[in-house]
Amino acid sequence: MTVQLFAANQQLETVQAITALDRFQAAAKRRLVQANVIAASPDPGIQSIVIDRGSNDGLRVGQLVVTDNGYAVGKIISLHQVTSTVLLLTDRQAKLLARVQNKTQSAGIVRGERGLTLLMDFIPKNDPVANAQTIVTSGSESEIPPDILIGTILSVSTKASELFQQAIIVPTAPLQRLRVVAAVI
């Protein structure tokens, strides 16, 4: 009985994710390629997933992958005909050009930090950046559209001798429980 209940819950979550992706696609007016997460890296030092879509579906290396609610998850880093590997934003090797949604639209680079959270580096020192501000994609990368939600600022640090600020970002996407995602075309 509990196995059947678990399977039913998984199916319900998948249907809810697909429905949410359909709503996001309609609102964002972007083409999405829905994909199922079929594997996750067993190595705790590598934050990646494998999805069941690839070059046969029109995917390309460098494209952004989002959750069912349209939150940034990561970038496609390798591609096969029917599968792709997505490097999650929390991975130490992940980098994404972003901006703070503030008066100056402060630019920076978001990168993974120990598989748990995100850091935004190279924020101009004199820009007004504060806790709880939203971070979105900048649109400066060829395969990444602008204004996709990445996370929220948890804290900001500035050193007197530095030219830039750094912010700790809490990712909006639940990166531990991904089942259905979409590549943004």
BASE-841587 format. One line per 3 residues: number of its first residue (from 0); for each residue z negated, x negated, y of N, C-alpha, C, CB. Coordinates in steps of 0.001 Angstrom, whole numbers, plus 524288, in hexadecimal, padded with zeros to 5 digits. Glycine has a CB too. Layout:
! residues N
NUM> Z X Y Z X Y Z X Y Z X Y; ...
END
This chain:
! residues 185
0> 80000 7FCD6 7FB61 80000 80000 80000 80000 7FC9E 804F1 7FB56 803A0 7FFF4; 7FCC8 7F888 8052E 7FC8F 7F539 809CE 801A2 7F22C 80A80 7F7EF 7F178 80972; 8043A 7F0B7 8063D 80940 7EDF7 8069F 80D50 7F19B 80908 80B1B 7EC03 80123
3> 80D4D 7F67D 80775 810F9 7FA4D 80998 80FDE 7FB49 80F5C 810B0 7FF71 80686; 80AF3 7FB9B 810CB 8097A 7FC61 8163E 80B2B 7F7BE 8198E 80393 7FD3A 816B9; 80A5C 7F2FD 81789 80C01 7EE44 81A4C 811E5 7EE46 81B1F 80A56 7E959 81744
6> 814DF 7EF92 8170B 81A97 7EFBD 8176F 81C55 7F3E5 81B50 81D0B 7F0CB 8120E; 819CD 7F85F 81B51 81B21 7FC8F 81F00 81A07 7FAE7 8249D 8180E 8018E 81DB2; 815AD 7F837 82572 81464 7F63F 82AB2 8186A 7F24A 82C95 80EF1 7F3C0 82AB8
9> 81A24 7EEDD 8291B 81E23 7EB06 82A8C 82337 7EDBF 82C06 81F17 7E729 82609; 824C5 7F1A1 82912 82984 7F482 82A4C 8290D 7F74F 82F8A 82ABB 7F86C 825FB; 82490 7F99A 8308F 823AB 7FC41 83587 82409 7F86A 83A14 81E50 7FEF6 83586
12> 8219E 7F3DF 83996 821E2 7EFE6 83DB4 8277D 7EE2D 83EA3 81E7F 7EB2B 83C48; 82A89 7ED9F 83A8C 82FFE 7EC06 83B16 83323 7F039 83DF4 83269 7EAED 835AE; 83273 7F51E 83C86 83539 7F966 83F23 833A5 7F9A8 844E2 83415 7FEAE 83C66
15> 82EA9 7F903 84607 82CDD 7F919 84B75 82F39 7F495 84E8C 826DE 7F8D9 84BB1; 82FA7 7EFFC 84C2B 831F1 7EB72 84ECD 837B6 7EC5B 84FF3 83142 7E682 84B74; 83A90 7EE87 84C3F 84023 7EF90 84D0E 840EA 7F39A 8515D 842B3 7F174 847F4
18> 83DAB 7F799 85177 83DF7 7FB94 8558D 83CE0 7F928 85AEA 83A0F 8000C 8546F; 838EF 7F5D3 85B39 837A6 7F33E 86032 83C1D 7EFAF 861F3 83289 7F00C 85FAA; 83E9E 7ECE6 85E54 84315 7E994 85FAF 84791 7ECD3 861DD 844EE 7E67C 85AE4
21> 8488A 7F14D 85F95 84CA5 7F4BD 86194 84B7D 7F661 86735 84D33 7F99A 85E12; 8468A 7F7AF 86853 8450C 7F925 86DAC 845B5 7F489 87162 83F5B 7FB1C 86DD2; 84410 7EFD3 86FB2 84491 7EB31 87302 84A49 7EA0E 87423 841FC 7E670 87069
24> 84D9A 7EA66 87032 8532A 7E94C 870EC 8558F 7ED10 874E3 85616 7E9AA 86BAB; 8543F 7F1F6 87489 85656 7F5D8 8782D 85472 7F4C6 87DBD 854BD 7FB64 87679; 84F74 7F36E 87E53 84D48 7F26C 88384 84F3F 7ED4D 885D3 8475D 7F259 88344
27> 84FC3 7E954 88292 85145 7E420 88475 85725 7E39F 8852E 84F5F 7DFF3 880B1; 85A2B 7E725 882E5 85FE2 7E6F4 88333 861F7 7E1BA 88152 861B7 7E7FA 888C8; 85FB7 7DFDE 87D10 8616D 7DB01 87A9C 862A1 7DC22 874E9 85D31 7D69D 87B23
30> 8662E 7D926 872C9 8675C 7D9C0 86D3E 86354 7D6AE 86A22 86D08 7D7E0 86BF4; 8612D 7D939 8663B 85D57 7D6C4 862D5 85F5E 7D6DA 85D42 857FA 7D989 86338; 85E05 7D2D4 85A4B 85F16 7D2C2 854B6 859CF 7D2DD 85202 8626E 7CDD5 8530B
33> 8588D 7D759 84FAB 85388 7D7F3 84CFE 85375 7D4AC 8480E 8527A 7DDBB 84BB0; 84EE0 7D297 846D8 84E4C 7CF4D 84235 848E0 7CFFF 83FEF 84F4E 7C97F 84386; 8488D 7CF55 83ADD 8438B 7CF4E 8382A 841A4 7C9B6 837AE 843FA 7D1EA 832B9
36> 83CA0 7C8FD 8384B 83A4B 7C3D8 8375B 839B1 7C362 83172 834D2 7C323 83A52; 83C3A 7BF64 82F2D 83C14 7BED2 8297D 838B8 7BA40 827B2 84189 7BE28 82769; 83732 7B6DA 82B5B 833C9 7B276 829EE 83159 7B037 82ED6 836DB 7AE2B 826EC
39> 82D03 7AD94 82E03 82A66 7AAA7 83230 82966 7A52F 83025 82529 7AD5E 833F8; 82949 7A173 833A1 82858 79C10 83200 822FB 79B9D 82F71 828C3 7984C 836B3; 822C8 79948 82ACA 81DBB 7988B 8283F 81A98 7940B 82AA7 81E87 7978D 82275
42> 81D43 790C4 82DB4 81AC7 78C48 8303B 81802 78E1F 8352B 81EDD 787F3 83188; 812CD 78DA0 83585 8100A 78F71 83A35 81191 78C71 83F24 80A36 78EFF 83961; 81417 787F3 83E7F 815D0 784E6 842FF 81B06 786AE 84530 8162C 77F44 84189
45> 81DB3 78A31 84270 822BE 78C33 84430 82253 7921A 844B8 82736 78AA8 84054; 82344 7940B 8494F 8230C 799A0 84A65 8289B 79BC1 84A75 82036 79ABF 84FAD; 82A7F 79D88 845F2 82FC8 79FAD 845A7 83008 7A41A 841B5 833B7 79B66 84435
48> 83427 7A733 84246 8353F 7AB69 83E9F 83AFD 7AB26 83D20 833D9 7B0D3 84100; 83C48 7AD9D 838C4 841B4 7AE27 83718 842FC 7B3F0 83748 842A1 7ABCE 83179; 84788 7B531 8399A 8493E 7BA9F 839F6 84E31 7BB64 836B7 84A35 7BC32 83FBC
51> 84F30 7C049 83554 85389 7C182 831D2 858B2 7C2AC 834A1 85217 7C618 82E7E; 85999 7C018 838EE 85E95 7C078 83BCB 86049 7BAF2 83D3B 85E0E 7C402 840D7; 86571 7BA37 83D8D 8676C 7B504 83EB4 86C98 7B524 8418D 867FC 7B1F2 839C5
54> 86FBF 7B11C 840B9 874B1 7B0A3 8437D 8786A 7B524 8423D 87744 7AB77 84226; 8781C 7B754 83D97 87B5C 7BBDE 83C40 87A2A 7C093 83FB3 87A93 7BD56 83687; 87590 7C0A4 84206 873E6 7C4F8 84565 8749F 7C3C0 84B33 86E33 7C646 84456
57> 87715 7BF4A 84C61 8780C 7BDDA 851CE 873B2 7BACD 8545E 87907 7C293 854DE; 86FE2 7B8F9 8515E 86B96 7B5F5 853A3 86D4E 7B05A 854A9 866C7 7B609 85001; 86AAC 7ADE3 85884 86BC4 7A872 859F0 866A0 7A58B 85ACF 86F41 7A828 85EEB
60> 866CC 7A07F 85A08 86242 79D30 85B1F 86104 79DA0 860F1 8634D 79754 85980; 85BFB 79E15 86221 85A32 79E5C 8678A 8592C 7A3DC 8697A 85E17 79BDB 86AFE; 85AC6 7A7D6 86676 859DD 7AD33 8682F 8541C 7AE9D 867C1 85D2B 7B104 864FB
63> 8527B 7B212 86B3F 84D1C 7B3E8 86B69 84C46 7B818 86742 84BC1 7B609 870E0; 847B2 7B7FA 864DB 84621 7BBF5 86117 84162 7BEB7 86363 844E5 7B985 85B8A; 8416B 7C3F5 862F3 83D44 7C72C 8653B 83ACC 7CAA7 86119 83F68 7CA85 869BB
66> 83634 7CCB8 86266 83386 7D075 85F00 835DF 7D5DD 85FBF 82D93 7D08E 86023; 833B2 7D98E 85CF5 83576 7DEF8 85D69 834B5 7E12F 862E3 8329A 7E256 85985; 830FE 7DF30 865CE 83019 7E100 86B26 832ED 7DDB8 86F3B 82A56 7E101 86C4E
69> 8361D 7DA0A 86D7C 83922 7D6D6 87117 83640 7D225 8733D 83AE8 7DA12 87577; 83217 7D07C 870A0 82F2D 7CBE1 87258 8317E 7C701 86FD7 8294C 7CC64 870F5; 831D4 7C2CF 872D4 8340E 7BDEA 870DA 830D2 7BBC9 86C50 83462 7B9D2 87541
72> 83395 7BA36 86835 8312B 7B804 86380 8327D 7B241 862F4 832F4 7BB01 85E9F; 83772 7B0EC 863B5 8392E 7AB8D 86309 83F0C 7AB26 8637B 83763 7A96B 85DD2; 84118 7A6A6 861E0 846B1 7A59A 86227 848C6 7A448 85CBD 847D7 7A11C 86603
75> 84DA8 7A5BE 85BE0 85049 7A43E 85709 8516A 79E67 85749 85570 7A776 85630; 84FA3 79B84 85341 85076 795D8 85341 8542B 79409 84EFB 84B4F 79314 852A5; 854E1 79738 84AE8 858C7 795E2 846F8 85B19 79AE0 844D9 85661 7928E 84282
78> 85FEB 79A67 84324 86300 79EF9 841E3 865FC 79E28 83CDA 866BA 7A041 8464D; 8660A 7A227 839A4 86944 7A24E 834F4 86C53 7A76C 8353D 865DC 7A1E7 82FBF; 86F85 7A87A 83166 872B2 7AD33 831A1 86F6C 7B22A 831A8 8766D 7AD51 82D16
81> 86B52 7B25C 82E7D 8684E 7B738 82E11 86288 7B6A7 82F7A 868BA 7B94A 8289F; 860D8 7B20C 83107 85B72 7B138 832B5 85B49 7ADA2 83777 85827 7AEE5 82E37; 856E8 7ADDD 83A3C 855FC 7AA70 83EB9 8503F 7A8E7 83EC7 85790 7AD29 843F6
84> 84F37 7A448 840D1 849D4 7A295 8419C 84891 7A311 84765 848F9 79CDB 83FA4; 8441F 7A576 8487A 84254 7A653 84DCF 83D79 7A307 84EB4 84132 7AC39 84ED9; 83DA9 79F9E 85295 83912 79C95 8541E 835DC 79FF6 857CD 83AA3 7973F 856C3
87> 83111 7A13C 8563C 82DBB 7A48C 8596F 82BF8 7A1A8 85E52 828FF 7A668 8564C; 82B08 7A487 8626E 8297A 7A232 8676E 82477 79F0B 86705 828D1 7A669 86B80; 8211C 7A04F 86353 81C23 79D8B 862CF 81CBB 7982F 8603B 81858 7A0D3 85FB2
90> 82148 796EA 85E1C 8221E 791D1 85BB5 8223F 78D99 85FED 8273D 791C7 8587E; 82037 788FF 85E9B 81FF5 784AA 86263 82558 782EA 8643B 81D1A 7800B 85FFE; 8295C 783D1 86115 82EA9 7822E 86282 8318D 7864C 865C4 831C7 780FD 85D98
93> 82F6F 78AF7 86620 83206 78F3C 868F6 8319E 78E68 86ED3 82FA2 7948C 86776; 835F5 78F74 87178 8361D 78F2F 8772C 83998 79393 87926 83822 789BE 87919; 837EA 79618 87D5D 83ACA 79A7C 87F84 83A22 79A7B 88571 838E4 79FBA 87D1A
96> 83E78 79AB3 88844 83E34 79AF6 88DF2 83C3F 7A066 88F72 843A9 799C5 8907F; 83874 7A07E 89301 835E6 7A56E 8944F 83487 7A588 89A12 830F8 7A640 890F7; 8329E 7AA14 89BA8 830B2 7AA8B 8A108 82C1F 7AE52 8A127 83518 7AC66 8A4C9
99> 828D5 7AD82 8A50A 82453 7B0DE 8A5E5 82629 7B56D 8A93D 81FAB 7ADD4 8A88E; 8247D 7BA0D 8A805 825D8 7BE85 8AB49 821E7 7BECD 8AFC1 825E7 7C3BA 8A80A; 822F3 7BB90 8B3A9 81FC9 7BB6F 8B869 8237D 7BB79 8BD18 81C1B 7B682 8B887
102> 82175 7BAE5 8C1C9 824BB 7BB1B 8C67D 828F3 7B6EF 8C683 82162 7BA89 8CB51; 827C6 7B251 8C47D 82B84 7ADFA 8C4AE 82EC3 7AD6B 8BFB4 828A6 7A8F2 8C5B1; 82DB6 7B0CC 8BBC5 8307F 7B069 8B6C0 8303A 7AACC 8B4B2 83650 7B22A 8B75D
105> 82B8A 7A8B6 8B47D 82A91 7A343 8B310 82CEC 7A1E5 8ADC5 824BB 7A22C 8B301; 8300A 79DCF 8ADC0 832A4 79C0F 8A8FB 82F37 79839 8A606 837EE 7998D 8AA42; 83038 797CC 8A100 82D7D 79405 89DB7 82FCB 79405 8984B 827A2 79537 89D7C
108> 82D65 790F7 894E0 82F1E 7909D 88F6D 82A99 7924B 88BF4 830FD 78AF0 88E03; 82B96 7962F 888AD 827AE 797FA 884F6 82877 794FD 87FE7 8280A 79DFE 8840F; 8241B 7932C 87DB4 82458 79059 878B7 81FB2 791F5 8755E 82462 78A4D 87997
111> 8205D 7912C 87043 81C39 79286 86CA0 817B6 78EB8 86CE4 81E52 792BC 86729; 81321 790B2 86B94 80E6D 78D7B 86BA4 80B45 78E84 866B7 80B1C 78E94 87093; 80BB1 78AE6 86303 8089B 78AFF 85E29 80956 78FF2 85AE3 802ED 78A68 85F76
114> 80DBA 7928F 85B8D 80EC3 7972B 85876 80B89 79BE4 859E6 80DEF 795F7 852FB; 80876 79B86 85E0D 804EA 79FCA 85F72 80658 7A27E 8647F 7FF78 79DC8 85FD9; 807E6 79F82 8684C 808CF 7A1A0 86D7C 80D7C 79EDB 86FEC 803E2 7A109 870F9
117> 80E5C 79FC6 874E2 812B6 79D72 877B8 810B2 79AC4 87CA5 816DB 7A19F 8791B; 81388 796CC 87E49 81280 79444 8834A 81758 794BD 886A5 810EA 78E70 8828F; 81693 79578 88BA9 81AF2 79551 88F57 81A14 790A1 892D1 81B68 79A82 892A0
120> 81DA5 78CE8 89269 81D63 7880F 8956E 8213C 78835 899FF 81E89 78351 891E6; 82075 78490 89D92 82404 783A3 8A1F8 82464 7883C 8A5C1 82961 78263 89FEE; 8201B 78B00 8A671 81FDC 78F0F 8AA71 81EC2 78C55 8AF9D 81B8D 7934E 8A927
123> 821F7 78D11 8B39A 82102 78A67 8B894 81B64 78B32 8BA75 824D5 78C5C 8BCBC; 81915 786E6 8BC2B 81383 786D7 8BD87 81207 78ABA 8C1C9 811FA 78177 8BF3C; 81565 78B91 8C591 8140A 78EEE 8C9F9 81559 794AF 8C915 816CA 78D0D 8CEC6
126> 8178F 79601 8C498 818CE 79B75 8C387 813DB 79E7A 8C218 81CDF 79BDF 8BF1B; 81364 7A354 8C3FB 80EC7 7A682 8C2D5 80F01 7A8C8 8BD4A 80E46 7AAF0 8C6DA; 80C35 7A647 8B9BF 80C1E 7A7F1 8B445 80681 7A95A 8B2E8 80E4B 7A38F 8B086
129> 805DC 7ADDD 8B046 80091 7AFBC 8AF20 80039 7B207 8A9A7 7FEE2 7B3D1 8B326; 7FB78 7B276 8A7CA 7FA79 7B4EE 8A2B0 7FCBF 7BA6A 8A2A0 7F487 7B51B 8A17B; 7FE73 7BC12 89E0C 8007B 7C150 89CF8 80607 7C23C 89EFF 7FCE6 7C54D 89F52
132> 80873 7BE50 8A170 80DE5 7BEFB 8A2FC 81166 7BE94 89E21 80F7B 7BAD3 8A72B; 815CD 7C12B 89E67 81963 7C18E 89A01 81D66 7BD1F 89A21 81C28 7C6DF 89A0B; 81EB3 7BB2E 89574 822A6 7B718 894DC 82757 7B980 8920F 8206F 7B23B 891C3
135> 82C0B 7B88F 8942E 830DF 7BA93 891E1 834DE 7B62E 8916E 83318 7BF24 8952E; 838F0 7B724 88E55 83D29 7B34F 88DEF 83FE3 7B2ED 89336 84120 7B4D3 8898A; 841CB 7AE36 89470 8442B 7AD56 89988 849E5 7AEE9 899BD 843A6 7A7B6 89B02
138> 84C85 7AED8 89548 8521B 7AFEB 89539 85556 7AB20 8967D 8535F 7B433 89905; 852D3 7A694 896D9 8558E 7A1B6 89825 85806 79F13 8936C 851D4 79DF8 89AB6; 856B1 7A0D7 88EB5 85908 79EAC 889FA 85D92 7A22B 88858 854E9 79E2F 8857C
141> 861CC 79FD2 8868C 86696 7A2C9 88591 865EE 7A72E 88194 86AC8 79F26 883BC; 862C5 7A683 87D9F 8622F 7AA79 87990 85D73 7AE09 87A5B 861C8 7A7DC 87458; 85A99 7AD3A 87EA5 855BB 7B01E 87F7E 8563E 7B3A0 8844C 85111 7AC50 88023
144> 855ED 7B8C8 8839F 85637 7BC49 88829 85135 7BC03 88B6A 85734 7C1F5 8865F; 8518E 7BD88 89060 84CE4 7BD7A 893BA 8494A 7C21E 892A8 84E7F 7BD7B 89978; 84473 7C187 89462 840A5 7C5CD 894A4 83EC1 7C7E6 88F69 842EB 7CA24 8979B
147> 83EEA 7C4B0 88B53 83CA5 7C639 88655 836F5 7C460 88667 83FCC 7C3D5 88188; 8336B 7C7DF 8853B 82DD5 7C6BD 8858E 82C2F 7C29C 88193 82AAE 7CBBA 884BB; 82957 7BEA3 88374 82754 7BA70 88022 82173 7BAFD 87F66 828A1 7B50F 8827F
150> 81E9E 7BBB8 883B2 818F4 7BC0B 8834C 81660 7BCA7 88896 816D7 7B747 8809B; 81141 7BBC6 8888E 80E08 7BC6A 88D33 80AC8 7B781 88E09 80A7A 7C148 88CB8; 80A13 7B605 892EB 806FA 7B160 8942A 80138 7B264 8930C 807BF 7AFC6 899F1
153> 7FEF4 7AEE5 88FF3 7F95C 7AF21 88ECB 7F64D 7ABD3 892B5 7F846 7AD40 88928; 7F862 7A722 893DE 7F5D2 7A3B7 897AF 7F9C6 79FDC 899ED 7F12E 7A0C0 89525; 7F891 79DED 89E91 7FBF6 79A3A 8A150 7F8CA 7956A 8A297 7FE57 79CAD 8A65E
156> 7FB2C 790CE 8A1E5 7F876 78BFA 8A357 7FBF8 788A0 8A6C3 7F6C4 788E7 89E6E; 7F97C 78625 8AA8D 7FC31 782B0 8AE27 7F8CB 77DE5 8AF09 7FD71 78581 8B369; 7FB2F 77954 8AECB 7F86D 77482 8B00A 7FA53 77296 8B556 7F949 77045 8ABB9
159> 7F6D4 77097 8B86C 7F826 76EDB 8BDB4 7FC7E 76ACB 8BDBB 7F35C 76CA5 8C05E; 7FCA9 76781 8B9C6 80088 76348 8B9A1 805D1 764FC 8B757 7FE64 75EC2 8B678; 80631 769B5 8B57C 80AFB 76B96 8B2F2 80E6B 76EAD 8B6BB 8099C 76EFE 8AE35
162> 81380 76ECC 8B598 81731 771C3 8B8BC 817D9 77762 8B6CC 81C6C 76F08 8B8C2; 815FE 77860 8B20D 816E3 77D73 8AFA1 811D7 77FE1 8ADA3 81AC2 77CEE 8AB2E; 81205 78504 8ACE0 80DCF 787E6 8AA60 80F3C 788CF 8A4A9 80CC4 78D2B 8AD3B
165> 80B57 78A17 8A19A 80C34 78B7A 89C2B 80923 79079 89B17 80A86 786F1 89863; 80B7D 793EC 897FB 808E0 798DB 896B5 808AD 79992 890D1 80BB2 79D87 8994C; 8044B 79BB0 88F03 803D6 79D4D 8898E 805AF 7A2F2 8895A 7FE09 79CAE 88766
168> 80947 7A3FE 885BA 80BB4 7A924 88546 80A23 7AB9E 88014 811C2 7A8BD 885B9; 808A6 7B07A 88043 807A3 7B376 87B85 80CBD 7B648 87A2F 802E7 7B772 87C41; 80F16 7B524 875A0 813FB 7B7C3 8744F 81333 7BDA4 873B7 81642 7B57D 86F48
171> 8170A 7C093 8756F 816CF 7C63F 874F4 81811 7C7F3 86F66 81A93 7C8D5 878CF; 81B9C 7C52C 86CDA 81D44 7C699 86789 81917 7C530 86384 8226F 7C3DE 86627; 81845 7C895 85FBA 814A3 7C765 85B69 81768 7C3E8 8576D 8129D 7CC8C 858BC
174> 8175E 7BEDF 85842 81A89 7BB40 8552D 818B8 7BA91 84F8C 81A97 7B611 857C7; 81420 7BC5B 84E3F 8121E 7BBBC 848EE 8140F 7BFFD 84540 80C37 7BBB8 848FF; 815B0 7C46D 8473D 816F8 7C8E0 843EA 81C7C 7CAE5 844D3 8131C 7CD38 844CE
177> 82026 7C77A 84553 82585 7C92B 84653 82818 7CB13 84152 828B8 7C4B5 848B8; 82A8D 7CFA3 8419D 82D76 7D1B8 83D24 83321 7D2B6 83E96 82AF0 7D6C7 83B25; 833DE 7D520 84321 8391E 7D656 84510 83994 7D3FD 84A7D 83A31 7DC68 84526
180> 83DD3 7D116 84B69 83ED6 7CEAF 8506E 84490 7CFC4 851D7 83DA1 7C8A7 8504C; 8464C 7CDBC 85648 84BC7 7CE3B 857BC 84D72 7C986 85AE8 84CBB 7D349 85AD2; 85236 7C7C3 859E0 85490 7C3A8 85D15 8573C 7C659 861A8 8588A 7C031 859D9
183> 85695 7C430 86653 858FB 7C662 86B03 85E42 7C3D3 86BB3 85579 7C591 86FF3; 8624E 7C6FC 86B8C 867AF 7C501 86BF1 86987 7C569 8718D 86B6D 7C80E 86843
END
